[in-house]
Amino acid sequence: MDSNTSEILKSIENTKKIIAKLQIDDGFLPAEYAILDYQNDQLKEVILNGNPL
């Protein structure tokens, strides 16, 4: 894994940590943040395992 890929994965994890802090009572996440969290998961999957389709 090259350094750019490592930096992207680190950035995704940092973004997910920030999103987790935005949760409202009982883990509810506003839709915009939930979508961003999902997109981050998808991007990480593509980086690690190639195209998921």
C-alpha positions as CSV (number, residue, x, y, z in Angstrom):
1,M,0.0,0.0,0.0
2,D,1.5,3.3,-1.0
3,S,1.7,6.4,1.2
4,N,-1.2,8.1,-0.6
5,T,-3.5,5.2,0.0
6,S,-2.5,5.1,3.7
7,E,-3.2,8.8,4.0
8,I,-6.7,8.4,2.4
9,L,-7.6,5.5,4.7
10,K,-6.4,7.5,7.7
11,S,-8.5,10.5,6.6
12,I,-11.6,8.2,6.2
13,E,-11.1,6.9,9.8
14,N,-10.7,10.5,11.1
15,T,-13.9,11.6,9.3
16,K,-15.8,8.6,10.7
17,K,-14.6,9.6,14.2
18,I,-15.8,13.2,13.7
19,I,-19.2,11.9,12.3
20,A,-19.6,9.7,15.4
21,K,-19.3,12.8,17.6
22,L,-22.2,14.4,15.7
23,Q,-24.7,11.7,16.8
24,I,-27.8,12.9,18.6
25,D,-29.4,11.0,21.5
26,D,-29.3,7.2,21.3
27,G,-26.9,7.1,18.3
28,F,-29.3,8.9,15.9
29,L,-27.3,10.4,13.1
30,P,-28.8,13.2,10.9
31,A,-29.3,12.0,7.3
32,E,-26.6,14.1,5.8
33,Y,-24.0,12.7,8.2
34,A,-25.3,9.1,7.8
35,I,-24.9,9.4,4.0
36,L,-21.4,10.7,4.4
37,D,-20.6,7.9,6.8
38,Y,-22.0,5.3,4.3
39,Q,-20.0,6.9,1.4
40,N,-16.8,6.7,3.5
41,D,-17.5,3.0,4.2
42,Q,-17.9,2.4,0.4
43,L,-14.8,4.4,-0.5
44,K,-12.8,2.4,2.1
45,E,-14.2,-0.9,0.7
46,V,-13.2,0.1,-2.9
47,I,-9.7,1.1,-1.8
48,L,-9.1,-2.1,0.1
49,N,-10.9,-4.6,-2.1
50,G,-11.4,-3.1,-5.5
51,N,-14.7,-2.4,-7.1
52,P,-17.5,-3.9,-4.9
53,L,-19.8,-4.6,-7.9
